[in-house]
Amino acid sequence: SFKFSVNKLLLNLNFSIDRIYHHNGIAYDYYSRNDIEQAKVGDQWKLWPLPNEIYQIQNNRAMNDIETSPFVPSKLLFVDTIYVMTDPRLTERHANLQKALSRQGISVKSIEWRMKWNLTTCNSISSHSYVYKRLNLKNKPLNEQQQRKCALAMKHADVWYEIAERKIPLGLILEDDAIFVPFFKEKFARMIYAAIHSGALRINGTCAKSKERRISDNEWIDQNPMIVIGTCFNFHGQCFQKHFSNAPPLLSTHKSNPSRCTHAYLLTSCSAQALVNQIQAQKNDFWPS
């Protein structure tokens, strides 16, 4: 069959650490090639157990001691809303993203498309006051490069303010060209529970208190982090076994690098408020590069 032929072709491809192959809305990379033609995720993902697996391992522990997701429209654990940064003209991307999400068992009804800002609206006279207040910009004109980036910056900033103001427990922010690895929904669930268990993710509305001292680059507890899904410009944690295709998944920090990875990330109301506070802490030339 055609499906068998495609899978056979994928199996014969030369996968390398920095190469990704796309087929039918699925991203196959060096670390997901072993998922081809498999019925379930690899055993390395069991390093991040699901609640029922924890219960089986520690059968003396009550299930109600393990935090579980409430009902959410997205059908993606704990995620109340999926925000997509896009433009009205990119209808093909919208259709592809909806198909990709549906194939993963994720409801598209929870998507909020963010299309308000573009080059014209973001740099218009009527929007000037709102944009400068929202991004807390210095009172000087934006240069040409900043004008081009204005729309994307405002789409993301508006979502940050909204998540903080509405106290949304957990929001997933995507670019409109996001693609997903095989078994994304289960891998996502395992990551969420691992992040909750480690203390990196708080979804109960309790914010970490800010500290006067600088938090070290490798520390993720006692703060309200933005959690990026997937690799961030191929940055890997020092402990990640990147040359092994079945490398166990890992939570790592990249705070020493100023780049913002916005292809797919998670925000709680606390972490969104932390980003808003960062914007408002001082007047900005523009957006961090």
N, C-alpha and C positions, 0 to 999 in steps of 0.2 A: 504494500500500500504506500501511498504518498507519505503518510506520517512515519512509517517505518524507514523509508528512504531518507527522509530528512534527519531522523534520529541517527541513522547509520552515518550520514554525512557529518553530523555534529561530532560523533564519536571519533571520527578520523581527522578532525581538524587539529592543527597544531596550536594548542593553548599555551599562552605565556602569561606572566604576571600582569603585564600592562595591556593585554588585548581582550576585548569583549566582543562576542558575537550575539547578534539579535535575531530572534526568530519568533514570529507570532506573538509579539508583545512580551517575550521572556528574554532576559539577559543571561547569557551563558558566559561565565568567566573562568579563570583558572581554578577558583574555589568552588564553583558550582558544576563543573563538568562531570563530576561523579554522580550528579543528580539525574543525568540524562537516562531515560528509560527506567528510572527507579520509582517505586510506589510510595516511598516515604523519605524523610530527610536522613542524612548520614548520621552515624552514631556519634560523631564529634559534637553534634548539636545537643546531645543529651547532657552535656556538661552544664547546660542551662535547663534544668528540669521544669516541667509543667507541674501545676499543683497536684494533679492526680498521681504523677510519678513520685513527687515528694511524699505523698501520703502512703504510697506503696512501699517506699524505702523506709520511712519512719512511721510505721503503722501505729505507733503509740501516740502520735500527734494528731489532734483533732483537725478536720478540714477547715473548721471555722477560725482556726488560728492563722490560716493562709489567706492573704488578701486576694480576692477574686474580682473579676471585672463585673460591674453592673451591666444591665442591658444598654447597648449603645446602637444608634441607628446605622453606624458605619459597618457593623459586624466585624470591626477590627478592635481587639481588646483595649478597653479603656478610652479609645479615641472617640470624642464626641463629634468633632467636625474635621473634615478634610478641606483645607484651603488650597486652591490651585491658582498660582500666579500666571496670568496669560493675557491674551489680547483677543478681541472679538473676531478678528479676521482668521485666526488659526483654528478653524473648525475641524480640519483633518486631525490635528493634534488632540483636540477635545474628544473626538470619536475614538481615536486610538487609545487614549488614556482610560476612557470609560470601559472599553473592551478589555484592556489589561487588568483593570481593577475587578471587573466582573468575573474574569477567568480565575482570579485568585480568591473568589468568594467574598469580595468586599463590596458593600452597597454603594452605588453611585449617588443615592438619594441624599447622602450626607455631604456632598461636595458643595462648596461655596466658591464660585468662579470669581476671581478678582481681576476685573477688566477695566476699572474706572480710569486708571492713569496711563497716559501715553506721552510721547514727546511733546505734543501740542498742549494737552491739558495740564501737564505738570509744570510747564514753563510759561503759562499764560498769566496775564496781569491779574485776572480774577482769582487765580489760585495762589498767587505769590505769598500772601499773608499766611494762609493755611499751611502751605508747604514749609515755609521758614519756621513757623511755630512748631509744627509736627516734628521736624528734624532738628529743631533748635539750632538753626544755622546763623552764622555770623552775617551781619548786614552788609553783604557785598555780592555782586553778581556771580552766578555760577559760570565756570568756563565751559567750553564746548563739550568736553568729555563728561563733566558733571551733569550737564543738561541731558545728555544721552542716557545717563544712569538714573536720572531723577525718577522716572516712572517706576522702575523696578524697586528702588529704595522706598518709595511711598507705598507701593503695594504691600511690601513686607512690614513696614512700620505701622501701617493701618491695622494689620492683623495683630501685631504685638499689642497695640493699645486696646484693641477689641477683646483679645483673650484676657488681658489684665482687668479691664473694666467689667466684663461679663463674668469674670471668675470661672472661665471654662476649665474644667479639670485637666484635660489633655487635648491638644490640637495637633494635627499632622499637617505640615506645610510642604507642598510639592511644587516644583516647576512643571510646566505643562508637557515637557518631554521626558518625564520620569518613566523609567522602565523597572521591571521587577525580576529578581532572581527566582528560580524554581522554589516552590513551597514557601513563598515569601510570608504568607499569613502565619504559618506555624513558626517560622524563624523569628518573625516580629514578636509573636507572643512569648517565645522563649527569652528574647532580648528584654522585653518589658519586665517579666518576672525577675530576671537576673538584675536589672537596674533597680527594681524596687527592693530586692533582697540586699543589694549592696549599699543601699541608702542614697544612690545617685539620683533616683527618681522618687519624688513624693507626689502622689496623686490624691492625697486626702485633704489638700488645702492648707497644710501646715508648712509655712515658708521657713527656710533656714535664715537665721539672723545674720546680718552682715557683720563682718569683723573689721577692726581697724587695721590689723596686720595683713600683709599681702599673703594670699593663699598660694601655695606652691603649685607648680605646673602639673604635678602628678597627683594632686589631691582633688577629689571630686565630692567628698562628703562635706557637710556643713556649708553648702552653697546651693544655688538654684540654677543648674546648668541648662543650656540648650543642647539637646542630644541629637547629633547628626546620625542618620541611618546610612550604613555603607561606609566605604572608604572616602576620605576627604582629600581629593587631589592626590590619591595614592600615598597619603601619609599613613604609616602604620605605627602602632605602639611598639616599644622596644622588645616587649615580650611576645609579640605575635610572630608565629613561625611561618613567615610569608612564603618560604620556598617549599612548603608542604601543601599540596592541593587539598588535603583533608585536615588542615590546621584547625584546631578548636577556635570557636568565636571568642572575641575578646572585647571588653569595654576599655577604652583608652582615652587619654586627654591630649589635646593639641592646643593648649591655651597660649603657648609661646609663639605660635604662628598667627599673625593678624588676619589671615584670609577667612572670610565667612563662607562656609559651605551651605548653599541654599537649595541644592537639588532636592533634598528630602530631610526634614528635621522635625523634632518634637518640642513643643513648649507646653508647660503647665502655666496656670495663672501666675504662679510665683516666678517662674523663669521669664515669662513675658514681662512682668513688672520689673524684674531686674534689668532687662534690656531697655525698657522705657526709662528707668532711673539712670542708666548709663548715658542715654541720649541727653537727658535733662541735666546731667551733672555739670556740663560746661558747654559753651557755645562751640559749634563744630564748623570746620571748613566745609565738610560734606560728609560722605559716607566712608567708613574704613575700607581700604582696598582689599 
